[in-house]
Amino acid sequence: MSEYLILAAITVAKILVVIGALMGGDSVMTWIERRLSGVIQFRWGPNRVGPFGLFQPIADVLKLLVKEDLI
């Protein structure tokens, strides 16, 4: 019985590591895409929030959450 619990815990840990790596990779790729599009369009890109604009995705989520829909 305990062998199954250990195997289940290891499987859950592996799944969490993969999900964390994918989310981290997505954040990095979003940052790279924004910086490259800024260079291509001859603009600075998102560099106002945090060091090198690393907090820009967080600011975007907060902006989306507090936006008021006008009807």
Wavefront OBJ file of the C-alpha trace (Angstrom):
o trace
v 0.000 0.000 0.000
v 2.734 2.468 0.902
v 4.551 1.687 -2.359
v 1.550 3.009 -4.281
v 1.455 6.177 -2.202
v 5.149 6.787 -2.844
v 4.713 6.208 -6.570
v 1.665 8.505 -6.608
v 3.611 11.233 -4.771
v 6.523 10.920 -7.200
v 4.126 11.122 -10.160
v 2.422 14.229 -8.740
v 5.827 15.827 -8.125
v 6.876 15.126 -11.719
v 3.653 16.625 -13.045
v 4.120 19.753 -10.925
v 7.728 20.142 -12.131
v 6.629 19.891 -15.782
v 3.781 22.370 -15.291
v 6.127 24.784 -13.503
v 8.711 24.504 -16.278
v 6.067 25.151 -18.940
v 4.711 28.196 -17.121
v 8.198 29.571 -16.580
v 9.105 28.983 -20.213
v 5.938 30.719 -21.318
v 6.816 33.780 -19.251
v 10.308 33.933 -20.728
v 9.048 33.493 -24.287
v 6.451 36.255 -23.791
v 9.171 38.595 -22.542
v 11.454 37.738 -25.482
v 8.619 38.215 -27.981
v 7.779 41.656 -26.589
v 11.402 42.751 -26.593
v 11.971 41.548 -30.158
v 8.807 43.197 -31.453
v 9.968 46.406 -29.778
v 13.322 46.196 -31.562
v 11.677 45.439 -34.908
v 9.299 48.393 -34.532
v 12.116 50.706 -33.344
v 10.610 51.247 -29.902
v 11.842 50.414 -26.451
v 9.242 47.827 -25.548
v 7.895 47.156 -22.075
v 10.682 48.334 -19.796
v 8.798 50.479 -17.316
v 7.694 47.815 -14.831
v 10.480 46.180 -12.876
v 13.986 45.351 -14.051
v 14.087 44.894 -17.835
v 10.283 44.829 -17.933
v 10.091 41.463 -16.205
v 6.996 42.461 -14.214
v 5.040 43.586 -17.288
v 2.957 40.365 -17.543
v 1.917 40.792 -13.899
v 0.953 44.403 -14.574
v -1.051 43.274 -17.623
v -2.996 40.731 -15.539
v -3.729 43.302 -12.831
v -4.881 45.797 -15.455
v -7.183 43.185 -16.978
v -8.669 42.309 -13.574
v -9.403 45.889 -12.500
v -10.729 47.104 -15.841
v -14.308 48.267 -15.652
v -16.716 47.258 -18.396
v -18.906 50.145 -19.490
v -22.409 49.222 -20.587
l 1 2 3 4 5 6 7 8 9 10 11 12 13 14 15 16 17 18 19 20 21 22 23 24 25 26 27 28 29 30 31 32 33 34 35 36 37 38 39 40 41 42 43 44 45 46 47 48 49 50 51 52 53 54 55 56 57 58 59 60 61 62 63 64 65 66 67 68 69 70 71
